[in-house]
């Protein structure tokens, strides 16, 4: 049985959702946070996991 969940990654500057990722039971430890390129801000920004 798969425990993988889809997680949205939201740009903290423009609040747009730019990436999706999956997490499973083993990776649920803390909030996900990535520095990724946002095409709306046109630069690298912090993307955080969005709740629902
Ligand atoms: Zn952005």
mmCIF file of the protein (N, C-alpha, C, O) and its ligand, coordinates in Angstrom:
data_MODEL
# 
_entry.id   MODEL 
# 
loop_
_entity.id 
_entity.type 
_entity.pdbx_number_of_molecules 
1 polymer     1 
2 non-polymer 1 
# 
_entity_poly.entity_id                      1 
_entity_poly.type                           'polypeptide(L)' 
_entity_poly.nstd_linkage                   no 
_entity_poly.nstd_monomer                   no 
_entity_poly.pdbx_seq_one_letter_code       
;(UNK)(UNK)(UNK)(UNK)(UNK)(UNK)(UNK)(UNK)(UNK)(UNK)(UNK)(UNK)(UNK)(UNK)(UNK)(UNK)
(UNK)(UNK)(UNK)(UNK)(UNK)(UNK)(UNK)(UNK)(UNK)(UNK)(UNK)(UNK)(UNK)(UNK)(UNK)(UNK)
(UNK)(UNK)(UNK)(UNK)(UNK)(UNK)(UNK)(UNK)(UNK)(UNK)(UNK)(UNK)(UNK)(UNK)(UNK)(UNK)
(UNK)(UNK)(UNK)(UNK)
;
_entity_poly.pdbx_seq_one_letter_code_can   XXXXXXXXXXXXXXXXXXXXXXXXXXXXXXXXXXXXXXXXXXXXXXXXXXXX 
_entity_poly.pdbx_strand_id                 A 
# 
loop_
_entity_poly_seq.entity_id 
_entity_poly_seq.num 
_entity_poly_seq.mon_id 
_entity_poly_seq.hetero 
1 1  UNK n 
1 2  UNK n 
1 3  UNK n 
1 4  UNK n 
1 5  UNK n 
1 6  UNK n 
1 7  UNK n 
1 8  UNK n 
1 9  UNK n 
1 10 UNK n 
1 11 UNK n 
1 12 UNK n 
1 13 UNK n 
1 14 UNK n 
1 15 UNK n 
1 16 UNK n 
1 17 UNK n 
1 18 UNK n 
1 19 UNK n 
1 20 UNK n 
1 21 UNK n 
1 22 UNK n 
1 23 UNK n 
1 24 UNK n 
1 25 UNK n 
1 26 UNK n 
1 27 UNK n 
1 28 UNK n 
1 29 UNK n 
1 30 UNK n 
1 31 UNK n 
1 32 UNK n 
1 33 UNK n 
1 34 UNK n 
1 35 UNK n 
1 36 UNK n 
1 37 UNK n 
1 38 UNK n 
1 39 UNK n 
1 40 UNK n 
1 41 UNK n 
1 42 UNK n 
1 43 UNK n 
1 44 UNK n 
1 45 UNK n 
1 46 UNK n 
1 47 UNK n 
1 48 UNK n 
1 49 UNK n 
1 50 UNK n 
1 51 UNK n 
1 52 UNK n 
# 
loop_
_struct_asym.id 
_struct_asym.entity_id 
A 1 
B 2 
# 
loop_
_chem_comp.id 
_chem_comp.type 
_chem_comp.mon_nstd_flag 
UNK 'L-peptide linking' . 
ZN  non-polymer         . 
# 
_pdbx_entity_nonpoly.entity_id   2 
_pdbx_entity_nonpoly.name        ? 
_pdbx_entity_nonpoly.comp_id     ZN 
# 
_pdbx_nonpoly_scheme.asym_id         B 
_pdbx_nonpoly_scheme.entity_id       2 
_pdbx_nonpoly_scheme.mon_id          ZN 
_pdbx_nonpoly_scheme.ndb_seq_num     1 
_pdbx_nonpoly_scheme.pdb_seq_num     101 
_pdbx_nonpoly_scheme.auth_seq_num    101 
_pdbx_nonpoly_scheme.pdb_mon_id      ZN 
_pdbx_nonpoly_scheme.auth_mon_id     ZN 
_pdbx_nonpoly_scheme.pdb_strand_id   A 
_pdbx_nonpoly_scheme.pdb_ins_code    . 
# 
loop_
_atom_site.group_PDB 
_atom_site.id 
_atom_site.type_symbol 
_atom_site.label_atom_id 
_atom_site.label_alt_id 
_atom_site.label_comp_id 
_atom_site.label_asym_id 
_atom_site.label_entity_id 
_atom_site.label_seq_id 
_atom_site.pdbx_PDB_ins_code 
_atom_site.Cartn_x 
_atom_site.Cartn_y 
_atom_site.Cartn_z 
_atom_site.occupancy 
_atom_site.B_iso_or_equiv 
_atom_site.pdbx_formal_charge 
_atom_site.auth_seq_id 
_atom_site.auth_comp_id 
_atom_site.auth_asym_id 
_atom_site.auth_atom_id 
_atom_site.pdbx_PDB_model_num 
ATOM   1   N  N  . UNK A 1 1  ? 0.845  -1.210 0.000   1.00 0.00 ? 1   UNK A N  1 
ATOM   2   C  CA . UNK A 1 1  ? 0.000  0.000  0.000   1.00 0.00 ? 1   UNK A CA 1 
ATOM   3   C  C  . UNK A 1 1  ? 0.872  1.250  0.000   1.00 0.00 ? 1   UNK A C  1 
ATOM   4   O  O  . UNK A 1 1  ? 1.786  1.378  0.815   1.00 0.00 ? 1   UNK A O  1 
ATOM   5   N  N  . UNK A 1 2  ? 0.595  2.137  -0.886  1.00 0.00 ? 2   UNK A N  1 
ATOM   6   C  CA . UNK A 1 2  ? 1.423  3.326  -1.005  1.00 0.00 ? 2   UNK A CA 1 
ATOM   7   C  C  . UNK A 1 2  ? 0.979  4.412  -0.037  1.00 0.00 ? 2   UNK A C  1 
ATOM   8   O  O  . UNK A 1 2  ? -0.207 4.708  0.106   1.00 0.00 ? 2   UNK A O  1 
ATOM   9   N  N  . UNK A 1 3  ? 1.962  4.985  0.613   1.00 0.00 ? 3   UNK A N  1 
ATOM   10  C  CA . UNK A 1 3  ? 1.677  6.075  1.541   1.00 0.00 ? 3   UNK A CA 1 
ATOM   11  C  C  . UNK A 1 3  ? 2.101  7.412  0.966   1.00 0.00 ? 3   UNK A C  1 
ATOM   12  O  O  . UNK A 1 3  ? 2.153  8.418  1.674   1.00 0.00 ? 3   UNK A O  1 
ATOM   13  N  N  . UNK A 1 4  ? 2.396  7.415  -0.295  1.00 0.00 ? 4   UNK A N  1 
ATOM   14  C  CA . UNK A 1 4  ? 2.897  8.651  -0.883  1.00 0.00 ? 4   UNK A CA 1 
ATOM   15  C  C  . UNK A 1 4  ? 1.797  9.692  -1.016  1.00 0.00 ? 4   UNK A C  1 
ATOM   16  O  O  . UNK A 1 4  ? 0.655  9.396  -1.366  1.00 0.00 ? 4   UNK A O  1 
ATOM   17  N  N  . UNK A 1 5  ? 2.181  10.886 -0.728  1.00 0.00 ? 5   UNK A N  1 
ATOM   18  C  CA . UNK A 1 5  ? 1.239  11.998 -0.809  1.00 0.00 ? 5   UNK A CA 1 
ATOM   19  C  C  . UNK A 1 5  ? 1.799  13.079 -1.711  1.00 0.00 ? 5   UNK A C  1 
ATOM   20  O  O  . UNK A 1 5  ? 3.001  13.345 -1.721  1.00 0.00 ? 5   UNK A O  1 
ATOM   21  N  N  . UNK A 1 6  ? 0.930  13.679 -2.448  1.00 0.00 ? 6   UNK A N  1 
ATOM   22  C  CA . UNK A 1 6  ? 1.358  14.812 -3.262  1.00 0.00 ? 6   UNK A CA 1 
ATOM   23  C  C  . UNK A 1 6  ? 1.389  16.068 -2.411  1.00 0.00 ? 6   UNK A C  1 
ATOM   24  O  O  . UNK A 1 6  ? 0.473  16.357 -1.641  1.00 0.00 ? 6   UNK A O  1 
ATOM   25  N  N  . UNK A 1 7  ? 2.459  16.787 -2.577  1.00 0.00 ? 7   UNK A N  1 
ATOM   26  C  CA . UNK A 1 7  ? 2.655  18.001 -1.789  1.00 0.00 ? 7   UNK A CA 1 
ATOM   27  C  C  . UNK A 1 7  ? 2.894  19.159 -2.742  1.00 0.00 ? 7   UNK A C  1 
ATOM   28  O  O  . UNK A 1 7  ? 3.660  19.040 -3.699  1.00 0.00 ? 7   UNK A O  1 
ATOM   29  N  N  . UNK A 1 8  ? 2.248  20.255 -2.482  1.00 0.00 ? 8   UNK A N  1 
ATOM   30  C  CA . UNK A 1 8  ? 2.442  21.457 -3.291  1.00 0.00 ? 8   UNK A CA 1 
ATOM   31  C  C  . UNK A 1 8  ? 3.571  22.291 -2.706  1.00 0.00 ? 8   UNK A C  1 
ATOM   32  O  O  . UNK A 1 8  ? 3.698  22.452 -1.492  1.00 0.00 ? 8   UNK A O  1 
ATOM   33  N  N  . UNK A 1 9  ? 4.371  22.806 -3.599  1.00 0.00 ? 9   UNK A N  1 
ATOM   34  C  CA . UNK A 1 9  ? 5.434  23.709 -3.157  1.00 0.00 ? 9   UNK A CA 1 
ATOM   35  C  C  . UNK A 1 9  ? 5.119  25.119 -3.645  1.00 0.00 ? 9   UNK A C  1 
ATOM   36  O  O  . UNK A 1 9  ? 5.015  25.378 -4.844  1.00 0.00 ? 9   UNK A O  1 
ATOM   37  N  N  . UNK A 1 10 ? 4.975  25.992 -2.707  1.00 0.00 ? 10  UNK A N  1 
ATOM   38  C  CA . UNK A 1 10 ? 4.507  27.343 -2.994  1.00 0.00 ? 10  UNK A CA 1 
ATOM   39  C  C  . UNK A 1 10 ? 5.624  28.359 -2.824  1.00 0.00 ? 10  UNK A C  1 
ATOM   40  O  O  . UNK A 1 10 ? 6.358  28.354 -1.836  1.00 0.00 ? 10  UNK A O  1 
ATOM   41  N  N  . UNK A 1 11 ? 5.725  29.212 -3.801  1.00 0.00 ? 11  UNK A N  1 
ATOM   42  C  CA . UNK A 1 11 ? 6.677  30.309 -3.709  1.00 0.00 ? 11  UNK A CA 1 
ATOM   43  C  C  . UNK A 1 11 ? 6.252  31.243 -2.579  1.00 0.00 ? 11  UNK A C  1 
ATOM   44  O  O  . UNK A 1 11 ? 5.091  31.642 -2.485  1.00 0.00 ? 11  UNK A O  1 
ATOM   45  N  N  . UNK A 1 12 ? 7.203  31.576 -1.739  1.00 0.00 ? 12  UNK A N  1 
ATOM   46  C  CA . UNK A 1 12 ? 6.861  32.409 -0.589  1.00 0.00 ? 12  UNK A CA 1 
ATOM   47  C  C  . UNK A 1 12 ? 6.785  33.891 -0.934  1.00 0.00 ? 12  UNK A C  1 
ATOM   48  O  O  . UNK A 1 12 ? 6.406  34.713 -0.100  1.00 0.00 ? 12  UNK A O  1 
ATOM   49  N  N  . UNK A 1 13 ? 7.138  34.213 -2.135  1.00 0.00 ? 13  UNK A N  1 
ATOM   50  C  CA . UNK A 1 13 ? 7.070  35.623 -2.513  1.00 0.00 ? 13  UNK A CA 1 
ATOM   51  C  C  . UNK A 1 13 ? 5.798  35.951 -3.280  1.00 0.00 ? 13  UNK A C  1 
ATOM   52  O  O  . UNK A 1 13 ? 5.107  36.920 -2.967  1.00 0.00 ? 13  UNK A O  1 
ATOM   53  N  N  . UNK A 1 14 ? 5.498  35.150 -4.273  1.00 0.00 ? 14  UNK A N  1 
ATOM   54  C  CA . UNK A 1 14 ? 4.303  35.451 -5.069  1.00 0.00 ? 14  UNK A CA 1 
ATOM   55  C  C  . UNK A 1 14 ? 3.137  34.531 -4.730  1.00 0.00 ? 14  UNK A C  1 
ATOM   56  O  O  . UNK A 1 14 ? 2.019  34.734 -5.202  1.00 0.00 ? 14  UNK A O  1 
ATOM   57  N  N  . UNK A 1 15 ? 3.400  33.533 -3.920  1.00 0.00 ? 15  UNK A N  1 
ATOM   58  C  CA . UNK A 1 15 ? 2.368  32.609 -3.443  1.00 0.00 ? 15  UNK A CA 1 
ATOM   59  C  C  . UNK A 1 15 ? 1.796  31.711 -4.537  1.00 0.00 ? 15  UNK A C  1 
ATOM   60  O  O  . UNK A 1 15 ? 0.700  31.168 -4.402  1.00 0.00 ? 15  UNK A O  1 
ATOM   61  N  N  . UNK A 1 16 ? 2.539  31.567 -5.600  1.00 0.00 ? 16  UNK A N  1 
ATOM   62  C  CA . UNK A 1 16 ? 2.091  30.664 -6.647  1.00 0.00 ? 16  UNK A CA 1 
ATOM   63  C  C  . UNK A 1 16 ? 2.683  29.278 -6.423  1.00 0.00 ? 16  UNK A C  1 
ATOM   64  O  O  . UNK A 1 16 ? 3.763  29.107 -5.858  1.00 0.00 ? 16  UNK A O  1 
ATOM   65  N  N  . UNK A 1 17 ? 1.930  28.316 -6.887  1.00 0.00 ? 17  UNK A N  1 
ATOM   66  C  CA . UNK A 1 17 ? 2.402  26.932 -6.746  1.00 0.00 ? 17  UNK A CA 1 
ATOM   67  C  C  . UNK A 1 17 ? 3.158  26.543 -8.003  1.00 0.00 ? 17  UNK A C  1 
ATOM   68  O  O  . UNK A 1 17 ? 2.595  26.477 -9.096  1.00 0.00 ? 17  UNK A O  1 
ATOM   69  N  N  . UNK A 1 18 ? 4.425  26.289 -7.826  1.00 0.00 ? 18  UNK A N  1 
ATOM   70  C  CA . UNK A 1 18 ? 5.275  26.022 -8.985  1.00 0.00 ? 18  UNK A CA 1 
ATOM   71  C  C  . UNK A 1 18 ? 5.718  24.576 -9.098  1.00 0.00 ? 18  UNK A C  1 
ATOM   72  O  O  . UNK A 1 18 ? 6.080  24.116 -10.181 1.00 0.00 ? 18  UNK A O  1 
ATOM   73  N  N  . UNK A 1 19 ? 5.692  23.875 -8.015  1.00 0.00 ? 19  UNK A N  1 
ATOM   74  C  CA . UNK A 1 19 ? 6.222  22.508 -8.029  1.00 0.00 ? 19  UNK A CA 1 
ATOM   75  C  C  . UNK A 1 19 ? 5.343  21.577 -7.212  1.00 0.00 ? 19  UNK A C  1 
ATOM   76  O  O  . UNK A 1 19 ? 4.664  21.959 -6.259  1.00 0.00 ? 19  UNK A O  1 
ATOM   77  N  N  . UNK A 1 20 ? 5.404  20.343 -7.649  1.00 0.00 ? 20  UNK A N  1 
ATOM   78  C  CA . UNK A 1 20 ? 4.751  19.281 -6.888  1.00 0.00 ? 20  UNK A CA 1 
ATOM   79  C  C  . UNK A 1 20 ? 5.813  18.275 -6.517  1.00 0.00 ? 20  UNK A C  1 
ATOM   80  O  O  . UNK A 1 20 ? 6.763  18.040 -7.263  1.00 0.00 ? 20  UNK A O  1 
ATOM   81  N  N  . UNK A 1 21 ? 5.640  17.707 -5.393  1.00 0.00 ? 21  UNK A N  1 
ATOM   82  C  CA . UNK A 1 21 ? 6.553  16.654 -4.999  1.00 0.00 ? 21  UNK A CA 1 
ATOM   83  C  C  . UNK A 1 21 ? 5.770  15.602 -4.244  1.00 0.00 ? 21  UNK A C  1 
ATOM   84  O  O  . UNK A 1 21 ? 4.619  15.815 -3.862  1.00 0.00 ? 21  UNK A O  1 
ATOM   85  N  N  . UNK A 1 22 ? 6.391  14.496 -4.039  1.00 0.00 ? 22  UNK A N  1 
ATOM   86  C  CA . UNK A 1 22 ? 5.744  13.456 -3.250  1.00 0.00 ? 22  UNK A CA 1 
ATOM   87  C  C  . UNK A 1 22 ? 6.549  13.213 -1.995  1.00 0.00 ? 22  UNK A C  1 
ATOM   88  O  O  . UNK A 1 22 ? 7.767  13.394 -1.970  1.00 0.00 ? 22  UNK A O  1 
ATOM   89  N  N  . UNK A 1 23 ? 5.875  12.813 -0.993  1.00 0.00 ? 23  UNK A N  1 
ATOM   90  C  CA . UNK A 1 23 ? 6.573  12.420 0.219   1.00 0.00 ? 23  UNK A CA 1 
ATOM   91  C  C  . UNK A 1 23 ? 5.938  11.128 0.716   1.00 0.00 ? 23  UNK A C  1 
ATOM   92  O  O  . UNK A 1 23 ? 4.752  10.872 0.509   1.00 0.00 ? 23  UNK A O  1 
ATOM   93  N  N  . UNK A 1 24 ? 6.728  10.359 1.350   1.00 0.00 ? 24  UNK A N  1 
ATOM   94  C  CA . UNK A 1 24 ? 6.192  9.128  1.923   1.00 0.00 ? 24  UNK A CA 1 
ATOM   95  C  C  . UNK A 1 24 ? 6.393  9.154  3.429   1.00 0.00 ? 24  UNK A C  1 
ATOM   96  O  O  . UNK A 1 24 ? 6.903  10.126 3.987   1.00 0.00 ? 24  UNK A O  1 
ATOM   97  N  N  . UNK A 1 25 ? 6.003  8.122  4.045   1.00 0.00 ? 25  UNK A N  1 
ATOM   98  C  CA . UNK A 1 25 ? 6.051  8.068  5.507   1.00 0.00 ? 25  UNK A CA 1 
ATOM   99  C  C  . UNK A 1 25 ? 7.432  8.403  6.056   1.00 0.00 ? 25  UNK A C  1 
ATOM   100 O  O  . UNK A 1 25 ? 7.573  9.071  7.080   1.00 0.00 ? 25  UNK A O  1 
ATOM   101 N  N  . UNK A 1 26 ? 8.433  7.923  5.352   1.00 0.00 ? 26  UNK A N  1 
ATOM   102 C  CA . UNK A 1 26 ? 9.789  8.103  5.854   1.00 0.00 ? 26  UNK A CA 1 
ATOM   103 C  C  . UNK A 1 26 ? 10.286 9.540  5.773   1.00 0.00 ? 26  UNK A C  1 
ATOM   104 O  O  . UNK A 1 26 ? 11.173 9.946  6.524   1.00 0.00 ? 26  UNK A O  1 
ATOM   105 N  N  . UNK A 1 27 ? 9.717  10.286 4.874   1.00 0.00 ? 27  UNK A N  1 
ATOM   106 C  CA . UNK A 1 27 ? 10.195 11.659 4.714   1.00 0.00 ? 27  UNK A CA 1 
ATOM   107 C  C  . UNK A 1 27 ? 9.352  12.668 5.485   1.00 0.00 ? 27  UNK A C  1 
ATOM   108 O  O  . UNK A 1 27 ? 9.632  13.866 5.452   1.00 0.00 ? 27  UNK A O  1 
ATOM   109 N  N  . UNK A 1 28 ? 8.345  12.200 6.160   1.00 0.00 ? 28  UNK A N  1 
ATOM   110 C  CA . UNK A 1 28 ? 7.538  13.128 6.962   1.00 0.00 ? 28  UNK A CA 1 
ATOM   111 C  C  . UNK A 1 28 ? 8.216  13.314 8.309   1.00 0.00 ? 28  UNK A C  1 
ATOM   112 O  O  . UNK A 1 28 ? 7.956  12.594 9.273   1.00 0.00 ? 28  UNK A O  1 
ATOM   113 N  N  . UNK A 1 29 ? 9.076  14.290 8.335   1.00 0.00 ? 29  UNK A N  1 
ATOM   114 C  CA . UNK A 1 29 ? 9.792  14.582 9.569   1.00 0.00 ? 29  UNK A CA 1 
ATOM   115 C  C  . UNK A 1 29 ? 9.611  16.041 9.913   1.00 0.00 ? 29  UNK A C  1 
ATOM   116 O  O  . UNK A 1 29 ? 9.333  16.425 11.049  1.00 0.00 ? 29  UNK A O  1 
ATOM   117 N  N  . UNK A 1 30 ? 9.782  16.830 8.876   1.00 0.00 ? 30  UNK A N  1 
ATOM   118 C  CA . UNK A 1 30 ? 9.641  18.264 9.073   1.00 0.00 ? 30  UNK A CA 1 
ATOM   119 C  C  . UNK A 1 30 ? 9.057  18.861 7.804   1.00 0.00 ? 30  UNK A C  1 
ATOM   120 O  O  . UNK A 1 30 ? 8.885  18.175 6.796   1.00 0.00 ? 30  UNK A O  1 
ATOM   121 N  N  . UNK A 1 31 ? 8.765  20.114 7.872   1.00 0.00 ? 31  UNK A N  1 
ATOM   122 C  CA . UNK A 1 31 ? 8.222  20.809 6.711   1.00 0.00 ? 31  UNK A CA 1 
ATOM   123 C  C  . UNK A 1 31 ? 9.261  20.897 5.615   1.00 0.00 ? 31  UNK A C  1 
ATOM   124 O  O  . UNK A 1 31 ? 10.432 21.195 5.850   1.00 0.00 ? 31  UNK A O  1 
ATOM   125 N  N  . UNK A 1 32 ? 8.794  20.631 4.418   1.00 0.00 ? 32  UNK A N  1 
ATOM   126 C  CA . UNK A 1 32 ? 9.689  20.703 3.280   1.00 0.00 ? 32  UNK A CA 1 
ATOM   127 C  C  . UNK A 1 32 ? 9.918  22.153 2.900   1.00 0.00 ? 32  UNK A C  1 
ATOM   128 O  O  . UNK A 1 32 ? 9.022  22.997 2.938   1.00 0.00 ? 32  UNK A O  1 
ATOM   129 N  N  . UNK A 1 33 ? 11.160 22.394 2.533   1.00 0.00 ? 33  UNK A N  1 
ATOM   130 C  CA . UNK A 1 33 ? 11.502 23.747 2.119   1.00 0.00 ? 33  UNK A CA 1 
ATOM   131 C  C  . UNK A 1 33 ? 12.616 23.664 1.086   1.00 0.00 ? 33  UNK A C  1 
ATOM   132 O  O  . UNK A 1 33 ? 13.661 23.062 1.334   1.00 0.00 ? 33  UNK A O  1 
ATOM   133 N  N  . UNK A 1 34 ? 12.390 24.259 -0.050  1.00 0.00 ? 34  UNK A N  1 
ATOM   134 C  CA . UNK A 1 34 ? 13.375 24.191 -1.120  1.00 0.00 ? 34  UNK A CA 1 
ATOM   135 C  C  . UNK A 1 34 ? 13.625 25.566 -1.697  1.00 0.00 ? 34  UNK A C  1 
ATOM   136 O  O  . UNK A 1 34 ? 12.741 26.423 -1.728  1.00 0.00 ? 34  UNK A O  1 
ATOM   137 N  N  . UNK A 1 35 ? 14.820 25.750 -2.142  1.00 0.00 ? 35  UNK A N  1 
ATOM   138 C  CA . UNK A 1 35 ? 15.111 26.950 -2.900  1.00 0.00 ? 35  UNK A CA 1 
ATOM   139 C  C  . UNK A 1 35 ? 15.036 26.583 -4.375  1.00 0.00 ? 35  UNK A C  1 
ATOM   140 O  O  . UNK A 1 35 ? 15.855 25.816 -4.882  1.00 0.00 ? 35  UNK A O  1 
ATOM   141 N  N  . UNK A 1 36 ? 14.053 27.135 -5.044  1.00 0.00 ? 36  UNK A N  1 
ATOM   142 C  CA . UNK A 1 36 ? 13.833 26.766 -6.433  1.00 0.00 ? 36  UNK A CA 1 
ATOM   143 C  C  . UNK A 1 36 ? 13.540 28.005 -7.260  1.00 0.00 ? 36  UNK A C  1 
ATOM   144 O  O  . UNK A 1 36 ? 13.224 29.084 -6.758  1.00 0.00 ? 36  UNK A O  1 
ATOM   145 N  N  . UNK A 1 37 ? 13.664 27.779 -8.549  1.00 0.00 ? 37  UNK A N  1 
ATOM   146 C  CA . UNK A 1 37 ? 13.423 28.901 -9.451  1.00 0.00 ? 37  UNK A CA 1 
ATOM   147 C  C  . UNK A 1 37 ? 11.922 29.125 -9.629  1.00 0.00 ? 37  UNK A C  1 
ATOM   148 O  O  . UNK A 1 37 ? 11.171 28.198 -9.931  1.00 0.00 ? 37  UNK A O  1 
ATOM   149 N  N  . UNK A 1 38 ? 11.510 30.362 -9.438  1.00 0.00 ? 38  UNK A N  1 
ATOM   150 C  CA . UNK A 1 38 ? 10.125 30.721 -9.668  1.00 0.00 ? 38  UNK A CA 1 
ATOM   151 C  C  . UNK A 1 38 ? 10.043 31.504 -10.967 1.00 0.00 ? 38  UNK A C  1 
ATOM   152 O  O  . UNK A 1 38 ? 10.707 32.528 -11.134 1.00 0.00 ? 38  UNK A O  1 
ATOM   153 N  N  . UNK A 1 39 ? 9.224  31.012 -11.882 1.00 0.00 ? 39  UNK A N  1 
ATOM   154 C  CA . UNK A 1 39 ? 9.140  31.667 -13.192 1.00 0.00 ? 39  UNK A CA 1 
ATOM   155 C  C  . UNK A 1 39 ? 8.358  32.977 -13.113 1.00 0.00 ? 39  UNK A C  1 
ATOM   156 O  O  . UNK A 1 39 ? 8.453  33.819 -14.006 1.00 0.00 ? 39  UNK A O  1 
ATOM   157 N  N  . UNK A 1 40 ? 7.594  33.139 -12.052 1.00 0.00 ? 40  UNK A N  1 
ATOM   158 C  CA . UNK A 1 40 ? 6.819  34.375 -11.894 1.00 0.00 ? 40  UNK A CA 1 
ATOM   159 C  C  . UNK A 1 40 ? 7.682  35.468 -11.284 1.00 0.00 ? 40  UNK A C  1 
ATOM   160 O  O  . UNK A 1 40 ? 7.629  36.622 -11.710 1.00 0.00 ? 40  UNK A O  1 
ATOM   161 N  N  . UNK A 1 41 ? 8.467  35.105 -10.298 1.00 0.00 ? 41  UNK A N  1 
ATOM   162 C  CA . UNK A 1 41 ? 9.401  36.059 -9.701  1.00 0.00 ? 41  UNK A CA 1 
ATOM   163 C  C  . UNK A 1 41 ? 10.656 36.201 -10.556 1.00 0.00 ? 41  UNK A C  1 
ATOM   164 O  O  . UNK A 1 41 ? 11.398 37.178 -10.455 1.00 0.00 ? 41  UNK A O  1 
ATOM   165 N  N  . UNK A 1 42 ? 10.865 35.210 -11.388 1.00 0.00 ? 42  UNK A N  1 
ATOM   166 C  CA . UNK A 1 42 ? 12.028 35.150 -12.268 1.00 0.00 ? 42  UNK A CA 1 
ATOM   167 C  C  . UNK A 1 42 ? 13.342 35.134 -11.491 1.00 0.00 ? 42  UNK A C  1 
ATOM   168 O  O  . UNK A 1 42 ? 14.334 35.749 -11.881 1.00 0.00 ? 42  UNK A O  1 
ATOM   169 N  N  . UNK A 1 43 ? 13.304 34.427 -10.410 1.00 0.00 ? 43  UNK A N  1 
ATOM   170 C  CA . UNK A 1 43 ? 14.523 34.233 -9.628  1.00 0.00 ? 43  UNK A CA 1 
ATOM   171 C  C  . UNK A 1 43 ? 14.305 33.061 -8.676  1.00 0.00 ? 43  UNK A C  1 
ATOM   172 O  O  . UNK A 1 43 ? 13.208 32.510 -8.583  1.00 0.00 ? 43  UNK A O  1 
ATOM   173 N  N  . UNK A 1 44 ? 15.354 32.703 -7.984  1.00 0.00 ? 44  UNK A N  1 
ATOM   174 C  CA . UNK A 1 44 ? 15.231 31.631 -7.011  1.00 0.00 ? 44  UNK A CA 1 
ATOM   175 C  C  . UNK A 1 44 ? 14.624 32.166 -5.724  1.00 0.00 ? 44  UNK A C  1 
ATOM   176 O  O  . UNK A 1 44 ? 15.068 33.168 -5.162  1.00 0.00 ? 44  UNK A O  1 
ATOM   177 N  N  . UNK A 1 45 ? 13.618 31.477 -5.293  1.00 0.00 ? 45  UNK A N  1 
ATOM   178 C  CA . UNK A 1 45 ? 12.956 31.883 -4.057  1.00 0.00 ? 45  UNK A CA 1 
ATOM   179 C  C  . UNK A 1 45 ? 12.758 30.639 -3.193  1.00 0.00 ? 45  UNK A C  1 
ATOM   180 O  O  . UNK A 1 45 ? 12.966 29.509 -3.636  1.00 0.00 ? 45  UNK A O  1 
ATOM   181 N  N  . UNK A 1 46 ? 12.364 30.872 -1.993  1.00 0.00 ? 46  UNK A N  1 
ATOM   182 C  CA . UNK A 1 46 ? 12.071 29.752 -1.108  1.00 0.00 ? 46  UNK A CA 1 
ATOM   183 C  C  . UNK A 1 46 ? 10.666 29.233 -1.423  1.00 0.00 ? 46  UNK A C  1 
ATOM   184 O  O  . UNK A 1 46 ? 9.694  29.985 -1.500  1.00 0.00 ? 46  UNK A O  1 
ATOM   185 N  N  . UNK A 1 47 ? 10.611 27.944 -1.596  1.00 0.00 ? 47  UNK A N  1 
ATOM   186 C  CA . UNK A 1 47 ? 9.323  27.282 -1.804  1.00 0.00 ? 47  UNK A CA 1 
ATOM   187 C  C  . UNK A 1 47 ? 9.045  26.391 -0.620  1.00 0.00 ? 47  UNK A C  1 
ATOM   188 O  O  . UNK A 1 47 ? 9.875  25.580 -0.208  1.00 0.00 ? 47  UNK A O  1 
ATOM   189 N  N  . UNK A 1 48 ? 7.881  26.560 -0.096  1.00 0.00 ? 48  UNK A N  1 
ATOM   190 C  CA . UNK A 1 48 ? 7.542  25.752 1.070   1.00 0.00 ? 48  UNK A CA 1 
ATOM   191 C  C  . UNK A 1 48 ? 6.331  24.891 0.775   1.00 0.00 ? 48  UNK A C  1 
ATOM   192 O  O  . UNK A 1 48 ? 5.499  25.183 -0.084  1.00 0.00 ? 48  UNK A O  1 
ATOM   193 N  N  . UNK A 1 49 ? 6.286  23.848 1.517   1.00 0.00 ? 49  UNK A N  1 
ATOM   194 C  CA . UNK A 1 49 ? 5.150  22.956 1.441   1.00 0.00 ? 49  UNK A CA 1 
ATOM   195 C  C  . UNK A 1 49 ? 3.877  23.703 1.824   1.00 0.00 ? 49  UNK A C  1 
ATOM   196 O  O  . UNK A 1 49 ? 3.850  24.485 2.775   1.00 0.00 ? 49  UNK A O  1 
ATOM   197 N  N  . UNK A 1 50 ? 2.857  23.444 1.076   1.00 0.00 ? 50  UNK A N  1 
ATOM   198 C  CA . UNK A 1 50 ? 1.587  24.101 1.335   1.00 0.00 ? 50  UNK A CA 1 
ATOM   199 C  C  . UNK A 1 50 ? 0.628  23.110 1.971   1.00 0.00 ? 50  UNK A C  1 
ATOM   200 O  O  . UNK A 1 50 ? 0.541  21.953 1.561   1.00 0.00 ? 50  UNK A O  1 
ATOM   201 N  N  . UNK A 1 51 ? -0.068 23.572 2.952   1.00 0.00 ? 51  UNK A N  1 
ATOM   202 C  CA . UNK A 1 51 ? -1.031 22.674 3.587   1.00 0.00 ? 51  UNK A CA 1 
ATOM   203 C  C  . UNK A 1 51 ? -2.332 22.672 2.819   1.00 0.00 ? 51  UNK A C  1 
ATOM   204 O  O  . UNK A 1 51 ? -3.012 23.692 2.702   1.00 0.00 ? 51  UNK A O  1 
ATOM   205 N  N  . UNK A 1 52 ? -2.657 21.527 2.309   1.00 0.00 ? 52  UNK A N  1 
ATOM   206 C  CA . UNK A 1 52 ? -3.886 21.309 1.518   1.00 0.00 ? 52  UNK A CA 1 
ATOM   207 C  C  . UNK A 1 52 ? -4.034 22.366 0.448   1.00 0.00 ? 52  UNK A C  1 
ATOM   208 O  O  . UNK A 1 52 ? -5.004 22.344 -0.311  1.00 0.00 ? 52  UNK A O  1 
HETATM 209 ZN ZN . ZN  B 2 .  ? 7.366  33.460 -7.038  1.00 0.00 ? 101 ZN  A ZN 1 
# 
